[in-house]
């Protein structure tokens, strides 16, 4: 309780006789657009392409589809060929056939963890030299030096900016990027249509009644009500659709009329 309040958050408690008690907490974090990083004086350093003469292949491994889609869209934009796997078992099959230039895997997955996946790949002659980057939202349980000692090539804590991933890729592989410094506002981010598509998939994945209420608030541009509805979305749904949830919540808080109109048009 003291830690949550110290971070500017709040805790709520609900209880029902013979059923139990539910504790929930909410924290406010600064929202960052992925894909760009500031280097001072309003200048952002971004990746615009790949220097290598060949098109590198990245194998993305995560049991949450929305995470795969976001990372795939951003990596394809700079020139990668992307393959996706929603389990460690599928990832091994794909890796053996495709021999990717780099593997980017989440650590916590349902069937086997990213650690187990990495260890299996390190034990195979054909894959033991493939760079493997680990991603996790659980920075308290996993430390970078420990993960590197286990055999990962790089380790990144989520949420992260794409510049962190690009730096990690360059550091542990032979892939080189074309870096550019641009004025604020220009970035290597998902385009608006891709953002809208991910937000709509998130909304449609929710309970039917909740989904309908959110769509109504978007259509009539009830920003305060939309923000309130989003804060009632279960934590596991927020984590499953992290990018879309944060993007929609940010639009509600910023009274982003343009995005509401685009969403409304896409819902028709």
N, C-alpha and C positions, 0 to 999 in steps of 0.2 A: 504494500500500500504506500509506504513512504517513498519507494523508488519511483512508482508510477506518478505520484503527485509531484515528485521532484522534477520529473521530465515534462511537467505541464499537462499531464493526462488526468483522466477521471475514471473511477471504478463504479460500476452499477451492480446491484444484486437483486435477483428475483427468486422467489421461493414459492413452492406449491406443496401443500400438505400431502404426505404419503408418496411424493414423487422426488423431492430433492430441491437443492438450491443451485442456482446458476450464477457464477461470477463472470463479469465481462469488463474489459477495460478498453479505453480508446486513447491513442497517442497521436499527436500532430507531428508530422515530419515535413521538412521542406521538400517540395516536388522539383525534381530535375528532369529536363527533357533528355532522353537517352540519345546518344550519338554525337553529343557535342561537349566540349570542355573549354572553359575560359582560360586564356593565358595572359590576361591583363588588358586594360585600356579598351574593353569592349571587343576584344579579338578572341575568336574561338578557333582552336586547332582541330581540324577534322580530316578524316580519311576520304579521299575521292576515288581511289582505285588501288590496283595492285601492280607493283613494278615487275614481278616475274613474267616471263614470256609465256608460261603455261597457266591454265586456269586451275587453281588449287581446289581440292575437294575437302569439305568439312563434314564430319559425321556428328550430328547433334543428338544427344541422348537425354531424354527427360520423360517421365511418365505423365506430365501435364502438357497437353497439346498446345495450349495457348502460349506457353513459354517457347516451345519449339517453333511455332509460327512467327513469333516476334523476332527471335534470333535468326531464323532462316531469312526473313525479309530484309533484315539489316545487313546480313553477310552477303546475300545475293546482290544487293545494291552496289557493293564495292567490288564485286567480281568473282565471288565464290560459287562453286557448284556445291549445293547442300543436300545431304542425305539425312533422314530423320529416323529415329528409333524410339519407341515408347517403353522399351524394356532392355535390360542388359543382355538377355538371350538374343533378342532380335539384333541388337547392336553388334554382337560378335559375329553373327551370320553375315551381316552387311559389310562389316569391316574386313572379313576374310575374303569376300568377293571383290570389294571395291578398292581395298588398300588406300584409305583416305590419307591426305597429307596431315590432317590434324583431327583429333577427337575432343569434343567439348561435352562433358557430362555433368549432370546434377549428381550430388552425392546420395541424397535420400530418395530412394525409389522403392516401389512395392515388392518386386520379385527379388532382385539383388541390388545391393547398393552400388554406387559409383566406385567405391573402393574395391569391392569384389570384382567388378568389371575390369578395372585397371589391373588388378593382380592377375586375372586370367589372361589378359592381353600381354602382360609383361612376361608371362611364362611360355608364350608361343614365339617361335623363331621369326615368323613372318610379321609379327606385330610389336615385338618388344622395343623397337626403336621409334614407333609412332608417337609424336608428342600428344600428351593427354592433359587437358586443362579441366580442373575440378571447379564446380560452382556449388555454392551452398548459401542458404539464408540463415543457417545456424552457426554464426561466427563464434558463439560461446563454447560450443562443443568441439569445433574443429579449428586448429591453428595452422597457419601456413607452413611453418618449419616442420611440423609433424606430418603434414600431407605430402610435402616434398620428399621427406625422408622415406615415406611409404612407397614412393615411386611416381607420383604425379609430376608433370613438367612445370605446371603453374597452378595457382590456387587463387580464386576470387570469391569474395563475399558479396552476396546479393542484398539489396539492389545495387547495381553498378552502372556506371556510364560506359558506353561502348568504347570510349577511348582506352579504358582500362583493359578491356578484352583485346583490342587491337595491339596494345603494348605487350600484353602477355603472349599473343600469337607470334609477334616479331621476336620476342625474347627466347622462345623455346623451339622455334621452327626456322625453316629457310624461307619463309614467306615474308616479303617486304611490301610495305604500303607506300602509296603516294600521299603525303601529308600536305595539307593546305591550311593557311591561316586566313580566316574570313571574318568579316564584320559580324557583330551579334545579329542574330535573326536568320542567318544562313547556316544550315546544319545538315548533317548526313542522317536525317531522321526518317521515320516512316512518313510517306505522303498522306494527305488527308483522307483519301479513299481507303487506304489500308487501316488507318486509325478508326475510321467509321465502321469498317467491317468487323474489326476486333471488338469494338464496343457493343455492336449489335449482337454478336455471338455471345458475349457475356450476359447481356440482358435476357436473351432468349433461353439461356441455360438456367435461369432462376425459376423459382416457384411461379406458376402461371399467374396468380393474383398479384404477386410482387412485380413481375415483369410487366403486366398490364398497367399497374399504377405508375411505374417508372416511365413507361412510354407516354402515358397521359401527361405527366408533369413535363416531359420533354416537349410534347406537342404544344402545350399551353405556356411553356417557358416559366413554370413555377420553380424558380431556382432554389428557394429556401426549402420547399417541400421535397425537391429532388435530393438535396443534400441530406435531409433528415431520413429519407427512404434508404439512401446508400449506406448510412451509418447503421441501419438495422440488418444489412446483409451479413449472413454468418461469416465468421472469420475464415473458415476453410474455403468459402467461395471467393472471398477477397484474395486469398493467397493463390488460388487456382487461376484466377484471371487478373493477376496483379497489375499488369500494364493497363488493361482496359478499365479496371476499377479506378485506379489513380487518375487516369486521363479524364474519365467522366466526372469524378468528384472535383477535380481541379476546374473543369468547365463550369460546374454548378457554383463553386465558390467565387469564380471570376466573372460570373454572369456572362458567359460566352454565348451571345446570341447567334453568332455565325455557326458555331458547332451544333447548337440546338436545331437550327434551320436545316443544316445538312443531314442530321440524324432523322428529322421528321420526313424529309424528302426520301431518304433511304428506306424508311419504314413503310412508305405507301406501296 
